[in-house]
Each structure stands twice: as structure tokens, then as C-alpha cells.
């Protein structure tokens, strides 16, 4: 038997702490639990391994009254609100797939099928994505919390692209604009795909039926146990504790992940002729978009824009790129005192992904 | 060196048979250096993030002393001994893929001052023959159940 906690709308805090509480109370003998809910208020949410102050513009969030939470599952920074229907799957480790991609594939299947039943040609993309025409249409995260395997995700009825870009801590406003543009290209929603927002209650009913189909049994409606309620109180306290929220650490990376294989970064390379600034978007290992600028002299005036055009669609590999830049310099008669093709290559390859 | 297919596990190390496959080495002054072995990193996939208790933090054998993240999945790294963390590998913190690339060298994770080395090492797997048997048995089981991460992940 599998439990269903159909919680409708809850506070932003409970939209995260409830599934953590259920996970902490899970034992090998526990039934699996599916939680479905929406947050009443919008908020920013970072992954367990992220250093909050490095990824979120905390000052902006405080000024706008946007709360921030750090969760105990993986993934990156996201903006969450009531236009997203959350599903949270908590199962004893011994009752869930052990391999990570199998875990995602299993528990994302109901969401994939729900989208399809609404008329969208969605598909599961390994390891942890749901896509439509190579665009992401679901946020996901997973982890092991004590004796529970946890997979969380959301159905995107609509999405506030502007606010998502705004809450991020970025190196320049130009980079923020590029992040926003990249999300517009590679992140989609039910509204965009259908031209309207389907009824949320009906969508939820479809999702529940799809979970029942997947798990081969009816889900029985339940409430939090008294132990879970107690644990919830401690999770609420923990997740609002600044010591937890602002814990330092995490991998040092300037890359922002847009979807499964789309990532964007801004970097600077200091060369003898001046700094070279790059905004680079990779799709897989290919340069999907690139903006080259800097504080140096280069002739002709449109050289950098033209070089960007030449590099788009090329593999992000040092040797072929250097040959291409050298060839461009020669073909176009480029003059850039103190800036060589090698400097431009270094700027493009500065940030390893 | 125990070897099976694409995984090597040095026989002079000790192995904690836990969900992540942790290796442990006794160093000078009986300190314990540990990390995730080649088998563990193969099962997990490309490491994206790591986080460990800081120096001074206590470890409890079998309980998480830190976490790793691969494919947006967070998993625990279980301590092979009871003790106190002396040092965490900052290089791995900055580049978690060292765990994949050099599991027994640059990919070490923590140096621990054990509370009771002899007692805690009693059930760790050690010695060429024992490690070979352990490796083959677990590898075959993982293959049968399809538990290794896809190579594309790396």
C-alpha cells in the first residue's frame, strides 16, 4: 500500500519541510509516500550542496520579501511558486531502485504521462529531465535521506522567467539577460505548449491516477503521523536557521545549468591588451551562443560580433577553436594590440565545465 | 592489486562494505585516510559536488561523514571508523571528479584520528584474495541488477 498526502496549498516552508520530515521518519518497513502540493507563496530554493550567498542575490530577495530555502536533495537554485504542482516521492531505500537514473526514470514517469494526457509530447531524458522538443518542462531533485530514497519534481503550469533570473547572483546584468534569454529558449511550460493553462485540479487527478498505474495499486489518503508532525516542527526550525541556510561550501563553479545539457557561464581573461569578457552557452559540448567583448582595441569594429557568429555551432574544443580563430584573424585582417588568438581561446576555455 | 574488468582495488587497502564502497588506509601514527573506491565511483557516476564534516568533526562508523552528489542525487559517504576528522581534501572539494579520476590518490576524502583502530578495522575487507572475492561478487551483482551508472554520465 502506498500513502497519498494530497495537501493542496501549503506554506512555502512546508512545501519543502513536509517531505523531509516524512523521509526522516521512514524505516525499511514504512509504506511509500507520494505527496502532492503547491506552495502558497513564491520562494527561492537552493540545493543541498550549494553555497546560498554565492548563487542567490540575497539582498534582492530580502528587499522583495522572497523567502529562500536550502533543501537536502540535489540540484540547483530554482524559483518556485503556485504555478507549479509539486510531486514528492519518499520510499524506503529497500523498496526503490538503487541506480540513480532508474530511480528518476521510475518516479518521473507519472509526470511524463500526465503531460502526454494533456496533449504534450513529453519524454524522459536521462538522467533526470523531462523534455518537450529538447526543452525542459520539469524541475527535479533526489537524494538519500536516512533510510528513504527521495525524488521530487514539479509540473510547470507557468513560469516566472524574469524572477528566476532576477533572484540569481550573477557577475553582470548582461549575463543575467543572457540567462533569462537562455531559459526562454530551453525551459517551457504547459501555458507555452498548449497556449493556455489547464485546470490544476484536473491535472492533479490525472497525476494521481498515473502514480497508481505506475505503482500497481490505489493510493490511500493519509495525514502526517504524530511522529512526522514532531519531526516537521524540527525541520521547520532547521530550515529557517541561518546557520543551515548560509552554510559555506559547495563546488566552486560559475556555470548556471539551464537544462540537462545546456549550461551558461560568464568569464573574464586578463590579457596584455586588456580584459576579455565572454558569455558562453554550451549545448552538450557545442558552442550554442557566445558573446565576446572587452576593454581593448580591435579592428575592424564588428570583429568580435563576427567572430561570435563564426564560433556558434562549433565544438568547445581548444585545438579546432584556436585554428578557427587564427583563420578568422587572417581572413578578416584583424588588428588587436596585446590580444592574440591564444588570448581569445583562453577566455573561451577559462571555465571548465 | 585486485582487478575485475575495469575496476581495480589495491589489496593493501581496507574496504568498508557499505553502500558507497569506502576504502581506508592506515597511515603513520595510526591515522586513517579514506575515500570512495573505484567500484563506488563507477556506481555513482560523475561526481558533481561533495560536502564533508569539517576538521574536528566526530565520525561514527557506518554513519554519514559527508555527502556526494552525482546526477542531482545526494548520497551519504559512511565513515569506516569512529573517530575525529583531522583533515578534509580541499582539492576534491574544488574538483569532485578527482574521486572518479584518481580514487586512491588525489581523490582521497578525509584523514581521521580513529578512536579504536583495531576494533573498527576487524570487519573491513583486506588482503588480495579477500578483496578480489569481494570485488568480483559485488561487480557481478551490480551488472546483473543493472546498477552501474551509464558511461555517458562521466
Contacts between the chains, C-beta under 8 A, distances in Angstrom:
chain1	res1	chain2	res2	distance
A	47	B	49	7.9
A	47	B	69	7.7
A	47	B	72	7.5
A	48	B	51	7.4
A	48	B	67	6.9
A	48	B	69	7.3
A	48	B	74	5.4
A	49	B	48	7.8
A	49	B	49	3.5
A	49	B	50	7.6
A	49	B	51	5.5
A	49	B	67	7.3
A	49	B	69	5.2
A	49	B	74	7.3
A	72	B	74	6.9
A	73	B	72	7.7
A	73	B	73	7.9
A	73	B	74	5.8
A	74	B	48	7.8
A	74	B	49	7.5
A	74	B	69	4.6
A	74	B	71	7.7
A	74	B	72	4.0
A	74	B	73	5.5
A	74	B	74	4.7
A	75	B	72	4.3
A	98	B	145	7.3
A	98	B	147	5.5
A	99	B	43	7.9
A	99	B	145	7.8
A	99	B	146	6.5
A	99	B	147	4.7
A	99	B	148	7.5
A	99	B	149	7.1
A	100	B	44	7.6
A	100	B	45	6.7
A	100	B	70	6.8
A	100	B	71	4.8
A	100	B	73	4.4
A	100	B	149	6.7
A	101	B	71	6.8
A	101	B	149	7.1
A	101	B	150	6.4
A	101	B	153	7.8
A	102	B	146	7.3
A	103	B	73	7.3
A	104	B	71	7.6
A	104	B	73	7.9
A	126	B	150	6.7
A	126	B	152	7.6
A	127	B	45	7.7
A	127	B	71	4.2
A	127	B	72	7.5
A	127	B	150	7.7
A	127	B	153	6.5
A	128	B	71	5.8
A	128	B	72	5.1
A	128	B	73	7.8
A	140	B	72	6.4
A	141	B	72	5.4
A	142	B	71	7.9
A	142	B	72	6.1
A	142	B	73	4.4
A	142	B	74	7.4
A	143	B	73	5.9
A	143	B	74	3.4
A	143	B	75	7.1
A	144	B	73	7.7
A	144	B	74	6.5
A	144	B	75	5.1
A	144	B	76	6.0
A	249	B	51	5.4
A	249	B	93	7.3
A	250	B	49	6.1
A	250	B	51	7.0
A	251	B	48	6.7
A	251	B	49	4.8
A	251	B	50	7.5
A	251	B	93	7.3
A	251	B	94	7.1
A	251	B	95	8.0
A	251	B	96	6.2
A	252	B	94	5.7
